[in-house]
Amino acid sequence: MMLSMNQMTVPSWGLDDFLARCDQTGIRSVGLWRERVQDHGLERTVAQLHSLRLDVSTLCRAGFFTASDADPSIVELDNRRAVDEAAALGASALVLLGGGLPTGSRNLTAARTLVERGIEQLLPYAERRDVRLALEPLHPALCADRSVISTLDQALDVVDRLPSAHLGVVVDAFHVWWDPQLWDAIERAGPRIFSVQVSDHPVVLRDPLHGRLLPGAGVIDLPRLLGAVAAAGYREAVEVEVFSTEQWARAPDRVLADAIDQTQPLLQEAS
Amino acid sequence: MMLSMNQMTVPSWGLDDFLARCDQTGIRSVGLWRERVQDHGLERTVAQLHSLRLDVSTLCRAGFFTASDADPSIVELDNRRAVDEAAALGASALVLLGGGLPTGSRNLTAARTLVERGIEQLLPYAERRDVRLALEPLHPALCADRSVISTLDQALDVVDRLPSAHLGVVVDAFHVWWDPQLWDAIERAGPRIFSVQVSDHPVVLRDPLHGRLLPGAGVIDLPRLLGAVAAAGYREAVEVEVFSTEQWARAPDRVLADAIDQTQPLLQEAS
C-alpha cells in the first residue's frame, strides 16, 4: 500500500514547499485542498505536480449541499468548478462532504434528502469529466455543522440509490473507527472505496475537529482497518490526514517525518 | 409526559438542596448519582425521598465492564452494590455504561464482548433484587473512554441476546440524535426503553463531554424524539440531564428554572 500525504497534515507550508518536501521524502501521492490550489493557481499546481511526477489521491473538498443560506444553483456551480479542478489535477477522487443541518433547521431527514439530490444533480457532470466523487461520512460529532452523513452504511445507501462508476465513498479512520457495523460496511463497499484516509483518535477526544493524532499514536486498530479495505479490493494510496492543533504547532518537517515513520509500518503490516 | 431532573444538571447543590429545590419547583422525579448518594448516605437519601414523595427515575451509574486495571470480581462487586442501592432508592432503572477500551487495547470487538459478559453475569442478581438495568449507548465521541456501545441498535442487540424483563436501554437524546437508524431503533426498542434523557446539542460541538445545551436550545428535534418514544410505549419520566460547563457556571436556581421552562413545552408538544 502506497502512502499519500494530505496537505492539511502540514498546513503551515505553502504548496511549493509541501510538494517539494513530499518529493524529497519519497512520497509519490498527495491530497490537496481546493482553496490552497486556487490561491496557488491551478495551472501552476498542475505543472508542478507533472514536473515532480506526483499523483493526486484526493482533492478536498466539495459538496455542502445543505448550505441553506446559499442559492442551490451557486452550490452546484461551485461543485462543478471543483469537478473541473479535480479533472485538471488528475485527482483520483473529489471528496464530497454532505454538509450539516441548514441554519436553524432540526430536520436531519430533510437535510439528508438535500445531500442526495445534490449528488444526483452533480453526478452527470462528474461522469462527463470522468471525475470520481467520493462521499465521506464524517464523525457523528460533526453531524450538525459538517455532514449529516455519519456512517459508512449511510453513505453506501446513497451510493446504492445513485449507481455510477463515478460515485463511491471515503473511508477515513477517524470518522468511522467506532462504528460497530464498520467491518461489514467495508466489505459491502468493495470497489466503491475511492479513498482511504488515516489518522488516529486519542483515548479522550477533547476536540472533535482538530484533536486527531498521528497514525499509530491512538486507539484505532489501523492494521485491521487497512487489512479490511485491502480485502475489499482497495489498491490505491492511503492518505495521511491529521487535523491536529498539537501537530500543527510543531515544525512541519518533523511532523512529515513522524507521519511517514509511523504510517509506513502500519501499511506494511496490512499488506 | 412527566419531567425528571438529573442532579448533574445542577451539580453545585448538595443532595439536601437538590431534593428541596426540585420539590419546591413541582418536580416529582429525580435522577441521582451513586457517588453523591453514597456521600450523603443511602438511608438518609431514602428517607428524604420518602418524606418529599419524590420518585427516582434513574440511578447513575454502574457497568464499566471493560476496566482492565480492576479485578473483574471487584467490578462485579461494585455493580452488585449499585443494584442494592437502586433497590433501596426504588429507582426505576439503574443506568449501565459499557466502559471504554481497556487501557492499551485497540480491540473494540473484545471490549464489546466484555460488556456483554459483564451484563450477563450481573443480570441474575438484578432480577433477584427486582432492579431494571438500562444499558446506555453513548455518543461515538466517547467510545474510547466511556462506552464501546455507541448506538441504540448495538445496545438492543445486546438486550436481544440476554432476554429479561430486567434489561433494557436508555435513550439519551445527546448520544443518539445523529443516528440515521434512530427512528427504526426506537420502534424496535418498544417496551425495552427504561429511561429517556434529554439535553441538546450545539451546532458546533467543542466539548463532547461537557458541551451540552439545555433542551430546546440546540439542533436536536426533541419533539420528534419524544413523540417516537411515546409511540414506542414509553410512559415514564423524561429526565433532564445537561452536562454543561456553561450552565454549571450559572446560579443553579436559574439553571433549574430554565431547564424546566424549556423542557415542559417540548413534553407537551410531544404528548
Interface residues (C-beta under 8 A of the other chain):
Chain A: G100 L101 S105 R106 N107 L108 R112 H139 P140 A141 L142 C143 A144 D145 S150 T151 Q154 W177 W178 D179 P180 H201 P202 V203 V204 L205 R206 D207 P208 L209 G218 V219 I220 D221
Chain B: G100 L101 S105 R106 N107 L108 R112 H139 P140 A141 L142 C143 A144 D145 S150 T151 Q154 W177 W178 D179 P180 H201 P202 V203 V204 L205 R206 D207 P208 L209 G218 V219 I220 D221
